[in-house]
Amino acid sequence: STDVPLDTIARIVFSEVVLPGAGKIYLRNAANGAEIRFFGISDPEVQLVDSVLSITVNNLPAATKIYITMDAGLLLDPSGNNYAGITSSAEWSFTTFSKLSQTISFMPTNNVVYGDADFEPNAAATSGLNVNYISSDESVATLVNGKIHIKKAGVVTITAFQGGDVNYKMATPVSQILTVNKRAVQLKLHSKSKIYGDQDPLLTFEADGLIAGDSLSGSPACDHNKNAGIYQVTNGSITGGDNYEIQQIIPAEFVIKPAKLIISTDNVTRTQGLPNPVFRFKYNGLKAGDLPSALTTEARAIVNAVANSPIGTYEIRITGASSANYEISYLNGTLSVVPSKESEIKVWQTNRRNIAVRIYSTSIQQSVVTIFNQAGQPLYRTRRQLQKGINSFNIPVHTSAPGIYILHVASENINEAQRFNVIQ
């Protein structure tokens, strides 16, 4: 027979019942007698039922004339006599059919981006058999469960192949170039701030569109001159690397805020009649190694007191300092103008009823104030607690006769008298 399938069952029917003996069955190529396959009478591929001998064979060569021979004694007749066997190439033969050709259609896949989900290559064989694939660079793309799995951006060749089966020849492989494009990301820079003179904070960013577990390398940058002001943050050394393309950058600002600077001066004391001293300033908050000379304009003091100003206290008002790097505030001081040692007490008549008394005390203390007439007789006495500094009060004299009187002050560190005149 001809056009026998490559997987088939060969049968021979005898004229009488046959029994199994011993020996082998051979399948040979009729073109050259080469052995293709052999079976023993007890092999599972061989079945003997009454007068029919069947042999199941698979994967026979296509378009090949095959003949079958059997050893003598392989079969027995019912009386136990040996069957003579088959030795002729013409007695039991057949020809297998030729395998069919097949082709593969494989369309290119476009617009593939790093991070895309696994996808079918969509190649098909005209035989309907399953198509397999191989990747030329598995660092770019590999095959997982028959689907293309993207691993990074790049270019790779995907080849589709079908190896054929018992009915079809192997198809000619078909290749397609697969370009995996970089994924677009949006870069968002973070705004930062600091106080002038402080250490720069760490510049940070975030990227929208990254695949889970991925990150961008590099860091933002800001070119500033360390002075207070507003500066732009740039993407610096941040790159998309092999798999990402930065298509949009959301800008950010780096703000250097002025530092707080407090300028103060000490409270000072001078004697009446002397010029004002040089007022010295203290600077609390200078940064970055700055000296007072680093200010745009330096501080100066204004005091409404001259050498002969009355004894008392005067504000030392600080003003004039300026700098873009500092938010400047002042703690003003006090100038105390004190009398000389000979003039700690001053007394004078303010009107017909009162005299004014002014006492300068260097501390808080109790005192006794007494008015004497010229004969030394005490006419008036009062106790006063003196505060540190200038103490002023009035004493009534409207009952006193016109004339010269003496006011005496006695305390822990004052023992002084002053004459005054009462005029009616």
Sequence and secondary structure as in RCSB ss.txt:
>XXXX:A:sequence
STDVPLDTIARIVFSEVVLPGAGKIYLRNAANGAEIRFFGISDPEVQLVDSVLSITVNNLPAATKIYITMDAGLL
LDPSGNNYAGITSSAEWSFTTFSKLSQTISFMPTNNVVYGDADFEPNAAATSGLNVNYISSDESVATLVNGKIHI
KKAGVVTITAFQGGDVNYKMATPVSQILTVNKRAVQLKLHSKSKIYGDQDPLLTFEADGLIAGDSLSGSPACDHN
KNAGIYQVTNGSITGGDNYEIQQIIPAEFVIKPAKLIISTDNVTRTQGLPNPVFRFKYNGLKAGDLPSALTTEAR
AIVNAVANSPIGTYEIRITGASSANYEISYLNGTLSVVPSKESEIKVWQTNRRNIAVRIYSTSIQQSVVTIFNQA
GQPLYRTRRQLQKGINSFNIPVHTSAPGIYILHVASENINEAQRFNVIQ
>XXXX:A:secstr
  SB SSEEEEEE SS  EE S EEEEEETTT  EEEEEETTSTTEEEETTEEEEEE S  TT EEEEEE TTSE
E TT  B   B  TTTSEEEB   B   EEE    SEETT   B   EEETT    EEEES TTTEEEETTEEEE
 SSEEEEEEEE    SSB     EEEEEEEE EEEEEEE  EEEETTS      EEEET  TT   BS  EE   
SSSEEEEEE TT B TTTEEEEEEE EEEEEE EEEEEEE  EEEETTS      EEEE   TT  GGGSSB  E
EE S  TT  SEEEEEEEE  B TTEEEEEE EEEEEE  GGGSEEEEE SSSEEEEEEEESS EEEEEEEE TT
S EEEEEEEEE SEEEEEEEE TTS SEEEEEEEEESS EEEEEEEE  
